[in-house]
C-alpha cells in the first residue's frame, strides 16, 4: 500500500468524514430499508388481494352502513336484527338502482350505437379532410393498431376469465360477510385487536383507531355529498341539452366521485361522447362546457368545502395516490388509495399528537 492510500485510510479511521457525507449515508440506508419494506408490503398486498381487498371494501361499506345500524341499536334494536335490517335495505336499494339503470342503459346503447359509428366516421373525415390534413394511410394504420391491441386484450382476458370470475365471486362473498360482522361487532373487533398490544400503548392505539374510523366515515359522507351534487348538476345540464341516458350518466357520475379528480373527467367524457352521437358536434361542445363548469365548481367550491372537513390531503397527493393505487391494484387500487392514505395519515397524526401531549395511560 502506497503512502497516499495509508493517509486516506488513517483519515477514515479517525472519523474525519465530511458531515454532509455522513448525513447522506445515514439517510440513504434508511431510505433503502423503508423502500424495501414498502415494496415488500405492496407485493404482499397484491398477492393477498383476494383477502385484503374485501377487508378494505368492507370497511368502506361499514362506514356507510354503521351509522344507520347504530341509530337502530340506540333505539333498542338487538345488534343482530339492526345489522340484518340495514344490510337487507342496502341490498334492496342497490338492486332497485340496478333494475332501473341497467335496462335503460342497454336499450340506450342499442339506440345510439349507429349514431356512435356515424360520429366516428365524421370525426375521421374531419381529421383527414379538415385543417389537420392527416394522411389517410396514417389514420388507417392507427385504426389497425388499435383494433389489434383490443383483440390482444380480449384474448388475454379470455385466457384468465375463469380464474377472474372465481376471484370476483370469492371477493364479493367475503366482502359481504366481513361487512356484516364489521357492522355488528366492530367495537368488539377493535378492543380485541388493541388488547393484543402492550398495555402502555393501548390508549394511544385506541385513540388512533378511533380517529381513523371517524376520518373514513367523514370521507365516505363527503364522497356521497360531492357525488350527489355532481350527478344532479350534470343530469340537469344534459337533460336540458337532450342527451339520452340521463339516469345512467347520473349514476356513473355519482360513482365517479369515489375516484377524486380522475373520475369526474371519465364521466364527463362519456357524457360528451353520447352527446356527440345523439346531437352532433354542437351538443357535444355544450355538454363538454357543462362538465368543465361542473368540475370547476366541484374543485373550487363543493369538494374543498366538503373534503376539508373530512380529509386533509392536497390535490397532488390525491392524484399520486390514485395513480399508485391503479398501478399496483388496478381499478380497486385507485378506488381504495385515497381513503387508505387519508386514514393512515389521520392515525399517524393522532398517535403523534397523543404522544407529544404527554398523556399517560
BELBEL-V752967 format. One record per helix or strand. SS is the DSSP state (~ for helix, > for strand). FROM is the first residue (numbers start at 1). LEN is the number of residues. If there is no record, write none. Layout:
ss->(SS & SS)
from->(FROM & FROM)
len->(LEN & LEN)
This chain:
ss->(~ & ~ & ~ & ~ & ~ & ~ & ~ & ~ & ~ & ~ & ~)
from->(3 & 19 & 49 & 79 & 136 & 161 & 199 & 246 & 262 & 281 & 315)
len->(11 & 29 & 26 & 51 & 24 & 35 & 43 & 11 & 18 & 27 & 42)
